[in-house]
């Protein structure tokens, strides 16, 4: 949207998909900074679908629902598996 991609700026083009998790956490933190205190629904497709599970696992009191369409798996996602 006409702005630099801060994930690539920080990690370079060799960053992992797990590095993008910070963007999801940042979006949730931004909502909180704006004063929103309700729960959120999160969704994604492919790689972002795998990452929303991690966001929900790390923030169970903030996330009420997860929609995940064709979550990615395998070696590229090794660091992104919620426990």
C-alpha positions in Angstrom: 0.0 0.0 0.0 2.8 2.4 -0.8 4.8 1.7 2.4 7.9 -0.4 3.0 7.4 -4.0 4.1 8.7 -3.8 7.7 9.2 -7.6 8.0 11.4 -7.7 4.9 13.2 -4.5 6.0 14.0 -6.1 9.4 14.8 -9.7 8.3 15.7 -9.3 4.6 14.3 -11.5 1.9 15.7 -14.6 3.6 13.5 -14.2 6.6 11.2 -17.1 7.5 7.4 -17.3 7.6 7.7 -17.4 11.3 9.1 -13.8 11.2 5.7 -12.7 9.9 4.2 -13.8 13.3 5.4 -10.5 14.7 3.1 -8.7 12.2 0.1 -10.6 13.7 1.2 -9.8 17.2 1.7 -6.2 16.2 -1.8 -5.9 14.8 -3.3 -7.3 18.0 -1.2 -4.9 20.1 -2.2 -2.0 17.8 -5.9 -2.8 18.6 -5.2 -2.7 22.3 -3.3 0.6 22.0 -6.4 2.0 20.3 -8.5 1.1 23.3 -10.2 -2.0 21.9 -10.7 -4.5 24.7 -13.1 -7.0 23.1 -12.1 -10.4 21.6 -11.2 -10.7 17.9 -11.6 -13.3 15.2 -8.6 -14.0 13.1 -8.3 -15.6 9.7 -5.8 -16.5 7.1 -5.1 -18.6 4.0 -2.1 -20.9 3.4 0.9 -19.5 5.4 -1.1 -16.9 7.2 -3.6 -19.6 8.1 -0.9 -21.5 9.9 0.2 -18.3 11.7 -3.3 -17.4 13.1 -3.2 -20.7 15.1 -0.1 -19.5 16.8 -1.6 -16.1 17.5 -4.6 -17.7 19.1 -2.5 -20.1 21.1 -0.4 -17.2 22.5 -3.4 -14.9 23.1 -6.3 -17.1 24.3 -8.0 -14.3 26.2 -7.9 -12.0 23.1 -8.8 -14.3 20.3 -12.3 -15.8 20.2 -12.3 -17.5 16.8 -9.9 -18.8 14.1 -10.7 -19.3 10.4 -8.0 -21.1 8.6 -8.2 -21.9 4.9 -5.7 -24.5 3.7 -3.1 -24.0 6.5 0.4 -24.5 5.2 2.6 -27.2 6.8 6.0 -28.8 6.3 9.5 -27.6 6.5 8.9 -23.9 5.8 6.5 -23.8 8.8 8.7 -25.7 11.2 9.2 -22.7 13.6 5.5 -21.8 13.5 3.7 -24.7 15.1 1.7 -23.8 18.2 2.2 -26.2 21.0 
